[in-house]
């Protein structure tokens, strides 16, 4: 609410629209599971394409299963169908650590901002983390995604 010269105006956010270059973020929890299940799935909430600036995966409790890894990338849906551009390839699910896709040595493969389609698109509108090779039954942690308007 803005009051100017005794006049009150109510401002409403442009839900579903992000200005070019505007930065927003989202976060959530990792879900433990068996091999080939999804540890997290984030859907672009905007009604337009965005650039994913970075993905941070914080593993606070490791999977305690040898060879358990997580691949994080752009996908067509929450199930990880047609996972494409990756932020992490074979991130060790047993390594208790905060992994930033832009930090050298953190296992990230991202070298530039990655396009994520709008919320209504049937392709490339998700960022998913998929557990691969072996179960991650004890996995506990969180993810953080930073994105910008296109």
PyMOL commands that set and color helices and strands:
alter all, ss='L'
color gray80, all
select strands_A, chain A and resi 2-4+7-9+23-29+38-43+50-61+69-75+86-92+97-100+114-116+126-132+140-149
alter strands_A, ss='S'
color yellow, strands_A
deselect
rebuild
show_as cartoon
